[in-house]
Amino acid sequence: MAKKKKKSNDVKALKKHDRIGAAKHWITTFQGPDVIEAYRKKFHVDVTTAVYDLREVKYPFNGADFEILEAEQKRVADKQARKAGAVTFDDDEIVGYPDSEFAFIAGYTSGGAPYGTTYAELETNRILDLRRELPRIPVPFSELKESEKNWAIDILNQDLDETMRLSIYLPGEQMKEETLSELCAMLTSSLDQWCDLHYKSIEIQESTPLKKVVIDELLSDIYDETVEEIYQEMLEDGFDELPTYEEAMMRAEGRFDLTETERLKLRGLRQKDMNALFGIMSKPEVMYAWEAGFTKKETRNWISTQISRYRKNGYGYFAVILKSTKKLIGQAGLLRTEANVDGEQITEIGYIFDNEYWGNGYALEAARACVDLAFHKFGLEKICATIRPENTASAKVAEKLGMKKVGVYVKVHNNKEMPHDVYVLEKSELA
């Protein structure tokens, strides 16, 4: 009887040998972005085996291929770690392994020592958490030790100086409350660390009463004085005057009313004014100074520009509302301009009204309100108006305001030069 041939002692090796041989041919014809996944499906192997085979046939891997390998290796390692009792968070991320001393081990030092959170640390934190829930004794800032108060004042001074010099507004009441509350929380935390902790049992049957630092009149006054001192230093250093936080936020959203006249109200422009304003600015006869009506995009950008001006300068073009109908009929306001008089850059007054409301004196009424705002609210000493020579109606408004023609300025819009007459009015002339 013929003897059966012995099977190979290494079936897997033979299979790998056959697979590598086939891979050498397959890799020369492969086209596609994910060679690892294609190889895995082609030869029915896992990701790691596919990578090792491809390395053997000298396939040039890229960064994306290695990311696939690393993700697969992490998946396999995490699976093994969970079987070994690894600790995980809610998102199922492996964070360490428990042993007799550590609740979990986060890693190992270069010397091989484990580090993480011990059972003792967990218990201490639990006790401290329970302690924090106990009633606290309010301690006014004025009753702290001088060293503690001086430390807090230094922190406050440093924080306010850095914040204000990078800000576009002065701290308002809301920011004051938030800043002082955070400072008191820091002081309270420090007091907790300075207190001696005494417990008879883990459930805190006896403990040293905890204190809570609270805002008082002294701390409030110190804050106000610190803000004033820093602001004066900023002005001396050449910073512009700043609005309060609340004023700046209102300006940023156009949520403010400026003034009223007998028939009109001036308020900040808002994005929701888009449709009403486009109905006016899309008319070429209204926007003749620009020699074309505005598109919706240009109108939307116009509103955004005015809101940015409110935030930066405190003023820009404002919405003009007819009080009898509560309808937006135009805009009037003040804006920093590139025009200059005797080499001095000054603020320009301007107005744009729906042509349906021309001839009613609204432009003059709104312009007079803007002059009053310029000199008495915004502290300007001089304003100007730039008017196209053919715009006789606007020139008459400027003259009725007491403005005088002093020169010519050429504006450039859409790469086109547009000559404008320059009219000027100084605050001293109205005295």
C-alpha positions in Angstrom: 0.0 0.0 0.0 1.5 3.3 -1.1 2.4 5.7 1.7 0.6 9.0 1.9 2.8 12.0 1.3 3.4 14.1 4.4 1.7 17.4 4.6 3.9 20.4 4.9 4.9 21.2 8.5 4.2 24.9 7.8 1.0 25.3 5.9 0.7 29.0 6.9 4.2 29.6 5.5 3.2 28.0 2.2 0.1 30.0 2.0 2.0 33.2 2.7 4.6 32.2 0.1 1.8 31.8 -2.5 0.2 35.0 -1.4 3.4 37.0 -1.7 4.0 35.6 -5.1 0.5 36.6 -6.2 0.9 40.0 -4.5 4.0 40.8 -6.5 2.0 40.5 -9.7 -1.2 42.1 -8.3 0.6 45.3 -7.0 1.9 46.1 -10.6 -1.7 46.3 -11.9 -3.4 47.9 -8.8 -4.8 51.4 -9.2 -6.7 53.2 -6.4 -6.3 55.3 -3.3 -6.7 52.6 -0.6 -4.2 49.8 -1.3 -4.4 48.3 2.2 -8.1 47.8 2.1 -8.0 46.5 -1.5 -5.3 44.0 -0.5 -7.2 42.9 2.6 -10.3 42.1 0.6 -8.4 40.5 -2.3 -6.4 38.0 -0.2 -8.8 37.7 2.8 -6.3 38.9 5.5 -6.5 41.4 8.3 -5.1 45.0 8.1 -1.8 44.2 9.9 -1.1 41.2 7.7 -1.9 43.2 4.6 0.7 45.9 5.7 3.4 43.4 6.4 2.8 41.6 3.0 2.9 44.9 1.1 6.1 45.9 2.9 7.6 42.6 1.7 6.8 43.4 -1.9 8.3 46.8 -1.3 5.1 48.8 -1.8 5.8 52.6 -1.2 3.5 53.6 1.6 2.2 57.1 2.2 1.0 58.9 5.3 -2.6 57.9 4.8 -1.6 54.2 4.7 0.3 54.5 8.0 -2.8 56.2 9.6 -4.9 53.2 8.6 -2.3 50.8 10.2 -2.1 52.9 13.4 -5.9 53.0 13.8 -6.1 49.2 13.3 -3.3 48.6 15.8 -5.0 50.8 18.4 -8.3 49.0 17.9 -6.7 45.7 18.5 -4.7 47.0 21.5 -7.9 48.5 23.0 -9.8 45.3 22.6 -7.1 43.4 24.4 -6.9 46.1 27.1 -10.6 45.9 27.8 -10.3 42.1 28.3 -7.5 42.8 30.8 -9.8 45.2 32.8 -8.7 48.6 31.5 -10.5 51.6 32.8 -12.4 53.7 30.3 -14.3 57.0 30.3 -17.9 57.6 28.9 -16.5 58.0 25.4 -15.0 54.5 25.7 -11.4 55.8 25.6 -8.8 53.7 27.4 -7.3 55.8 30.2 -5.3 53.2 32.2 -5.2 49.9 34.1 -6.0 49.3 37.8 -3.7 47.6 40.3 -3.5 47.4 44.1 -2.3 51.0 44.5 -3.7 52.9 41.5 -7.3 53.4 40.6 -5.9 53.6 37.1 -2.4 53.9 35.7 -2.2 56.7 33.1 1.3 55.8 32.0 4.9 55.1 33.0 7.9 57.3 33.6 11.2 56.9 31.7 12.4 54.8 34.8 9.4 52.5 34.5 7.4 53.8 37.5 3.7 54.1 37.0 1.8 57.3 37.4 -1.9 58.1 37.6 -4.6 58.4 40.3 -4.2 56.3 43.4 -7.1 55.1 45.6 -5.9 57.4 48.4 -6.1 60.4 46.0 -9.6 59.4 44.9 -10.7 59.2 48.6 -9.2 62.6 49.4 -10.9 64.2 46.5 -14.2 62.6 47.6 -13.8 64.0 51.1 -13.0 67.5 49.7 -16.0 67.4 47.4 -18.2 66.6 50.4 -16.5 69.4 52.4 -17.2 71.9 49.6 -20.9 71.2 50.0 -21.0 72.3 53.6 -22.3 75.8 54.4 -19.6 78.5 54.2 -19.0 81.5 56.3 -19.1 84.8 54.2 -15.9 86.8 54.7 -15.9 90.4 53.3 -12.8 91.3 51.3 -12.0 94.1 53.8 -11.6 91.5 56.6 -8.8 89.6 54.9 -5.2 89.9 56.0 -3.2 92.7 54.3 -1.0 90.2 52.5 -4.1 88.5 51.1 -5.6 91.8 50.0 -2.4 93.0 48.4 -2.1 89.7 46.5 -5.6 90.1 45.1 -5.1 93.7 44.2 -1.9 92.8 42.2 -3.9 90.1 40.4 -6.7 92.5 39.6 -4.4 95.3 38.4 -2.5 92.9 36.1 -5.7 91.3 34.7 -7.4 94.7 34.0 -4.3 96.3 32.5 -3.9 93.4 30.0 -7.6 93.2 29.2 -8.3 96.9 28.7 -5.2 97.6 26.5 -6.4 94.8 24.1 -10.1 95.7 24.3 -12.4 98.0 22.3 -14.5 99.0 25.3 -14.2 99.9 29.0 -15.3 97.3 31.5 -19.0 97.7 32.3 -21.1 96.5 35.3 -21.5 93.0 33.9 -17.7 92.6 33.4 -17.1 94.1 36.9 -19.3 91.6 38.5 -17.8 88.7 36.6 -14.2 89.8 37.3 -14.7 90.4 41.0 -16.6 87.1 41.4 -13.7 85.2 39.8 -11.2 87.0 42.0 -13.3 86.1 45.1 -13.4 82.5 43.9 -9.6 82.5 43.7 -9.3 83.9 47.2 -11.8 81.4 48.5 -9.8 78.5 46.9 -6.7 79.9 48.6 -8.3 80.0 52.0 -9.4 76.4 51.6 -5.7 75.4 51.0 -4.6 77.5 54.1 -7.2 75.9 56.4 -6.2 72.9 58.6 -8.4 69.9 57.7 -9.5 67.7 60.6 -11.8 64.8 60.3 -12.9 62.1 62.8 -14.4 60.0 60.0 -14.6 59.8 56.3 -18.2 61.2 56.4 -16.9 64.5 57.9 -18.6 64.4 61.3 -16.3 67.2 62.4 -14.5 69.8 60.3 -13.0 73.3 60.3 -15.7 75.7 59.0 -15.0 76.9 55.4 -14.9 80.5 54.4 -16.2 82.2 51.3 -14.8 85.6 50.2 -17.5 88.0 49.1 -17.5 91.3 47.2 -17.8 94.3 49.5 -17.7 98.1 49.1 -13.9 98.2 49.5 -13.3 95.7 46.7 -15.8 97.5 44.5 -14.1 100.8 45.1 -10.6 99.3 44.4 -11.9 97.9 41.1 -13.3 101.3 40.0 -10.1 103.2 41.0 -8.0 100.6 39.2 -10.0 100.9 36.0 -9.8 104.7 36.1 -6.1 104.7 36.7 -5.4 102.3 33.8 -7.8 104.2 31.5 -6.0 107.5 32.2 -2.6 105.9 31.5 -4.0 104.6 28.2 -5.2 108.0 27.2 -1.8 109.5 28.0 -0.3 106.7 25.9 -2.4 107.8 22.9 -5.3 105.4 23.0 -8.7 106.5 21.7 -11.6 107.0 24.1 -13.5 103.8 24.7 -17.2 103.1 25.2 -18.4 100.8 28.0 -18.9 97.1 27.4 -22.7 97.5 27.4 -22.5 100.4 24.9 -20.1 98.5 22.7 -22.3 95.5 22.5 -25.3 97.6 21.7 -23.4 99.4 19.0 -22.2 96.1 17.6 -25.8 95.0 17.1 -27.2 98.4 16.2 -29.4 98.3 19.2 -29.4 101.9 20.3 -31.4 105.0 19.8 -29.4 108.2 19.4 -31.7 111.1 19.3 -35.0 112.4 18.1 -36.2 115.5 16.3 -39.7 116.8 15.9 -40.4 114.4 13.1 -37.5 111.9 13.0 -35.7 109.4 15.2 -32.1 108.4 14.6 -31.0 104.9 15.7 -28.3 102.3 14.8 -28.6 100.4 11.6 -29.3 96.6 12.0 -29.1 93.7 9.7 -32.9 93.3 9.8 -33.0 96.7 8.0 -31.6 95.0 4.9 -34.9 95.0 2.8 -35.9 98.5 3.7 -32.4 99.9 3.0 -32.1 98.0 -0.2 -35.3 99.4 -1.4 -33.7 102.9 -1.1 -30.1 102.2 -2.1 -31.0 100.1 -5.2 -32.3 103.3 -6.8 -29.7 104.9 -9.1 -31.4 108.3 -8.7 -30.8 108.1 -4.9 -27.3 106.8 -5.2 -26.2 109.3 -7.9 -23.1 110.2 -6.0 -22.0 106.6 -6.5 -23.3 106.7 -10.1 -25.2 103.4 -9.7 -27.7 101.7 -7.4 -26.4 99.2 -4.9 -26.9 95.4 -5.2 -28.2 93.4 -2.3 -24.6 92.3 -1.5 -23.4 95.9 -1.5 -26.2 96.9 0.7 -25.5 94.1 3.2 -21.9 95.0 3.2 -22.8 98.7 3.8 -24.8 97.8 6.9 -21.9 95.6 8.2 -19.5 98.5 7.6 -21.7 100.9 9.6 -21.9 98.4 12.5 -18.1 98.0 12.5 -17.9 101.8 12.6 -20.2 102.0 15.6 -17.9 99.5 17.4 -14.7 101.3 16.4 -15.6 105.0 16.4 -19.0 105.1 18.2 -20.7 106.5 15.1 -21.4 105.9 11.4 -24.4 106.2 9.2 -27.6 105.9 11.3 -31.1 104.8 10.3 -33.6 107.7 10.0 -37.1 106.7 11.1 -40.2 108.8 10.3 -41.9 108.9 13.7 -45.4 109.3 12.3 -45.2 106.0 10.3 -42.2 104.3 12.0 -40.8 103.7 8.5 -37.1 103.8 7.6 -36.9 106.6 5.1 -33.1 107.1 4.8 -29.9 107.4 6.8 -27.8 110.2 8.1 -24.7 110.2 10.2 -21.0 110.7 10.8 -18.0 108.8 9.5 -14.2 109.1 9.5 -13.1 110.0 6.0 -10.0 109.9 3.9 -10.7 113.6 3.0 -8.5 116.1 4.8 -8.5 119.8 5.4 -5.2 121.5 5.7 -3.6 118.1 6.1 -5.9 117.1 8.9 -8.2 114.1 8.7 -11.7 115.0 9.9 -15.1 113.5 10.3 -17.7 113.8 7.5 -21.4 114.3 7.8 -23.6 112.5 5.3 -27.2 111.7 4.5 -29.1 109.5 2.0 -32.9 109.7 1.7 -35.5 107.8 -0.3 -36.4 110.1 -3.2 -40.1 109.6 -2.3 -39.4 111.8 0.7 -37.3 114.5 -0.9 -38.5 118.1 -0.6 -39.9 117.8 3.0 -36.8 119.1 4.8 -36.0 115.8 6.3 -32.3 115.9 5.2 -31.8 119.3 6.9 -33.6 118.1 10.1 -31.5 114.9 10.3 -28.3 116.7 9.5 -28.8 119.3 12.3 -29.3 116.4 14.7 -26.0 114.9 13.5 -24.2 118.2 14.0 -25.5 118.3 17.6 -24.3 114.7 18.2 -20.9 115.4 16.7 -20.2 118.4 18.9 -22.0 117.5 22.1 -22.0 113.7 22.3 -19.0 112.5 20.4 -16.7 115.5 21.3 -15.7 116.5 17.8 -14.3 120.0 17.1 -14.8 120.0 13.4 -16.9 118.2 10.7 -17.0 118.4 7.0 -19.3 117.4 4.1 -18.1 116.2 0.6 -20.6 117.0 -2.1 -20.7 116.5 -5.8 -20.6 119.9 -7.6 -23.9 119.1 -9.4 -25.7 118.2 -6.2 -27.1 121.7 -5.5 -29.7 120.4 -3.0 -27.1 118.9 -0.7 -24.9 122.0 -1.0 -27.9 124.1 0.2 -28.3 121.8 3.2 -24.6 122.3 4.0 -24.9 126.0 3.8 -28.0 126.1 6.0 -26.0 124.2 8.6 -23.4 127.0 8.5 -20.8 125.1 6.6 -18.3 126.8 4.3 -16.8 125.6 1.1 -13.0 125.3 1.6 -11.7 123.1 -1.3 -12.1 120.1 -3.5 -11.5 116.4 -2.8 -11.4 113.6 -5.3 -13.1 110.3 -4.2 -12.4 107.0 -6.0 -15.2 104.6 -6.4 -15.0 101.5 -8.6 -11.7 102.8 -10.0 -13.4 106.0 -11.1 -12.4 109.5 -9.9 -15.3 111.6 -8.5 -14.5 115.3 -7.6 -16.3 116.6 -4.5 -16.6 120.0 -3.0 -15.5 120.1 0.7 -17.6 122.0 3.2 -16.4 122.5 6.8 -18.0 123.5 10.1 -16.2 124.1 13.4 -17.7 123.9 16.8 -16.3 127.3 17.8 -18.3 128.9 15.0 -21.6 127.9 16.6 -20.7 129.5 20.0 
